Amino acid sequence: MNDKRFIANRELVTDDGDVSLRPTTFDEYIGQEKVKANLKVYVAASKARGEALDHVLLYGPPGLGKTTLAHIIASELGAEIKVTSGPGIERAANLASLLTNMQERDVLFLDEIHRLNHSIEEVLYPAMEDFALDISTGKGAGATSIRLNLNKFTLVGATTRAGMLTGPLRDRFGVICRLEPYSADDLVRIVKRSARLLKICIDDDAAKELASRSRGTPRIANRLLKRVRDFAQVYNDGNISLPITVKALNDMEIDPLGLDYNDIKLLSALVNKFDGGPTGLDTLAAAVNEDAGTIEDVIEPYLIQLGFIARTPRGRIALKAAFKHLNVPITKRAGEQLSFLEQTDE
């Protein structure tokens, strides 16, 4: 396996390569107050006992700070962190090599843990529970099993699809935290902090506008801030004002609710092509030429949060708010579907 998959230091790199925006302590981390408060307690207690922190599972939509929290946990523990992902571990031997090189109380961050191969997952069970590896040698009647003791470590797993984790794996995590979309106020604070670190002058109203179109997601807020900065440099004096923010976001096809081209395309297909649904995921994916997994993990959660679509046993249905947002009248058939849905919810 390529050694570049593993990072054995605490260099904090954001998704777009900027090392300066990712917070490095709990105090710097904005939002997720309940999760942060509980993690502070667990970390402080484990340090006081001189023990490895229980294994931690972080789950929630993309871009909410799972990777950042993993690095902060390691930093607050005073431990080294190694980083890999479910798809990055191709064989059990890869995992064994990684685990045997972990030092006492090190942190292993395993992103996309739901994508672990089942055979590799079984190797992970005794490592998480007993801090040991069971290694089989030989074949057939002559096969023997050797138990190799490991240093006590903390596994921090991250996933956007907690429902895909097997029960035995999920049950081995002592700490399970769900990250929620951020409030507008928290996103404003994040935008202002990032602007300060990037040495950008941004108006309060501009920060609020940018935050309101960031889908409750810090990663998107920081990305949009950098792109709006580009517009400000070209069309303004470099300072980010409300008018330049509105122009930039409109030119990027980010509407006032934060919906982008792909969101509108999916909503339009559901409303116009399928008369509001119900429409199966695969059919919808084919209609908008998008991967079904991307729709499920990236596009749909925010549309569901806004009350624009609903997932039902018969497929996806566009709700009244979707028709209103697209300025499309509700047809008789769509109205009947919505009435039926409302009756079943009562």
N, C-alpha and C positions, 0 to 999 in steps of 0.2 A: 504493500500500500504506500502511496506517496506520502512522505513525511510532512509535506507542506500542509496536509490536512490538520496537523496538530500544532497548536501554538502554546508553548510552555512559558509564557510570560503574561504580563498584565497590560500589554499595549492595547489600548481601546480604540478600535477602528469602526467608524460608522459604516453603514451599508454603501455609502457613496465614496468611501475612502478618506473622509475628513476625520482626523484624530481628535479634533478639538471640541466637538459638540457633545460627545457622550459623557454624562456625569460619572464620577468615580467614587462617590460616597452616597450613603442613604440621605444625608442632609442636602446634597446637591440634586438628588432625584426628585423631580416634581410630579405630583399626582400619585394615584394608587395608594392612598394614605393607609387604608386598612392592611393591605398586603405588606407595605413597607414597615408599619408599626409592628406587625407580628414577626416579620423576618428579623427586625432589630432584636426582639426578645430572644428568638431562637439562636441567633448568632452570639449574642452576649452570654447566654446560658451555656452554650457549648464551649465557648472560650474560657468561661469561669471553671468549668469542669475539666478542661484540657482534653476534650473529646472531639472527634469528628462530628460535624453537623449531620443530622439525619438527612437522607436523600430528599431532594426537593424537586417537585414537578411544577412547572410554570406553564399555564395554557391560556389561550385566548387568541383573538384575531392577529394577523400580521402587523408589525410595526408599532406595537404597544410598549416595547421595552423589555422583552424577555431576555434577550442576549445581554442587554445592559445590566439587568438585575443579577444575572449569573456572574458577570465580572465584578459587580459591586460586592456580592456575597464573598467571593474569593478575596477581594481586597480587604474587606472588613475582618475576615478571618485571619488575614496575614498569610494567606496560602497562595501557592502557585496554581494556575488554571491551565488545563489542556482542553482544547476545543476540537470537536469533530461533529459529524452528523450521522443520522441513520443510514443514508445512502452511501456515506463514505466508508463504512465498515463492511467490507465485502466478504470477509471470511472470519471464522471464529478465531483463527490465529492472529488476525489483525487486532481484535479486541484483547486477546490474551497478552500480546506484546505491549499494548498500551497500558493495561492494568498492572502488569508486573513492573512497570517503570514509574508508577505513581508513588510518591513519597507520603509519609504519614500526614494525614489531614489535608492532602491536596484535593483540589476540586476538578472533576471531569464534567465539562459541559457537553451534553449530547443534544444537538439541535435536531428537529424533525424526528424525534424518537419514535413516532408512530410508524416510521418507514423502516424500522429495523427488521432484518430477516428473522423469521421465527427461530431458526436453528441458533442464530447468534443471541437472540433474546434468552434462550434457555441457558446459555453459558453465563449470561449476566445475572441470573437469579441467585446462585450461590455467592457470586461476587458481592451483590448488594446486601444479601442477608447474613452471610457468614464471613465475608471478606476472604473468600477462598475460591480457587479455581479447580475444577475436577477435570483432569487431563487423561484421556484414554490413550493407551499405547498398545500396539499390536492389533491383531484381528482374530475373529473367531473365538475358539475355545481358549486360545492363549492370550486373549486381550486382558489387560490390567488397567486399573484406574489409579491415578496418583492425585492426591489433594495437595495443592500448592497454596500456602497461606499468603495473603496480600496485606500490604499496609492499609490501615483504615483510611478510607477516603470518602468524599461526598460526591455523589452523582447529582448533577442538576440537569434534569431533562426539560426540554421545551417542545411544545407542539401546538399547532393550530387546530388539531383534530383529536381532542381528548377521547372522543367516542370510539376512535379506532384502536386505542390501546387495549391490550388484553387485560383481563381481570388480574391475573397473577402478577403482571408487571406493575400495574397501577397500585396494587395493594402493598407493594414493597417500598413505596414512597412514604416517608414519615410526615412530610410537609407538602400539601397540595394547595396551590394558589391560582385563582383565576384572575386574569387581568381584564379590566373593563375599558371600554372606550373612554377617552378623557373628556372632561367638561370643557366648555368654552373658556372659562376663566383659567383653568390649568394650561390650556393650549396658548393663551395669550402670554402667560408667564414663560412658557417654553420658547415661544417666538422671540420674546424680548431678551431672554437669556442667550439664545443662539445669535441674535443680532449683535448683542454686546460682544460676544466671543469672536464674531466675524468682523467686528468693527464697522457695523452698519448702523446708520442713523434711521430709525423708523418711528413714525408718528403712532400715537396710541390708537387712533381710529384705523390706521392701516394694519396694525397688529391684530386688532379685533376682527377686521374683515378677512385677513389671511387665516386667522384661527377658525372663523366660522365656516370656511370652505375646506377645512383640513380633515373632514370625516372623523373627527374624534381621535386622530392618529398622529402622534408626534413625528414619526418618520415622514409622513406626508407634509406636515407643517414645515419641517426643516427643508425638505426638498423644494416646496413652493417658495419659501423665503429666498433660497438661492436663485431661483429662476426670476422672481420679482426683482431681486437685486440687479440682475442682468438688464431688465427693462429700465430700471432706475438709472443705471449708468449710461444707457444709450439715449433715453428720452428725457432724462432729468439730470440733476447735478449729482446723482449718486444717492441722494436721500430718498427714502421710501415714504411717499405720502399716500393718502387715501386714493386720490385720482389715478396715480400711476399703478397702484395695487389693483384697482378695479380693472383698468385697461389690460394689465398683464394677465390677470386671471381670466378675463373674458377672451383674450386672444389665445390663451391656452385651452379654451373650451372647458373651463371649470365654472360651473354655474353657482348661483348664490347659496345653494345647499351643499356644494362640494361635489356634485355629480359631474363625472367627466364623460368623454365621448363614449366609452364602453358601457357605462351605466345607462346613458340615454339610449344607446343602440339596443341594449337588452330590453329596457322598458318599452321602447317603441315596437320592438318585435312582438313582445307579449301582448301589448295593447292593440296594435294595428294588424299584425299578421294573424294572431290567434284569438282576437276578440276578447282579450283579457284572460284567456285560459279556461280551464286548467290545461297545462302543457307540461309534458315530461321533460326532465332535465336534458336528456340526450337530444331530443327534438329541438329544444331551445338552443342548445349548444351548436347544433348544426345550422340553425337559422342565422345565428350571429357569427358563425365561423370562429368559435372560441372553445377552448378546452373545458370540459364539464367540471373538472376539478378546480380550475381557475374561477369559474362562475360560482361554485359552491363555497370556496374558501376566501375569495377576494372581493367579488362583485356583490353577491347576494347579502352577506351579513349587514352591510350598511343600508341596503334597500329595505331589508326586513326591519332594521332599527328605525328607519323613517316611517314605517307603516305603508310602504309602497307595494310590497308583494308579500304573499304568504306561501309557505310550503304546506301542501296538503297531500294526503295519500294518493290523490288522483293527479297531482302535478302542481306546478306553480300557477298562482292566480294573482292578477294585478288588482290591487285594492283601489278604493275610490280616490285616495290621495294621488295615486299614480296617474289616473285619468286627468285629475285637476292640474297636476304639475305639467303634463304634456299638452294641456288645453284641448283635450279630446273628449267629446260627449260620450257618456256611457250608453252603449247600445242596449236594446231590450234583453238580448241573450246575456250580456255581461251583467246587467242589473239582476237578472234571475240568479246567476251564479253567486253574486255577492249576497243576495238575500238568503240563499240556501246556506252560504258559509256563516252568515250571522246567526241563523237559526241553530246550526250545529254547535256554535260556540256558546250558546246560552245554557 
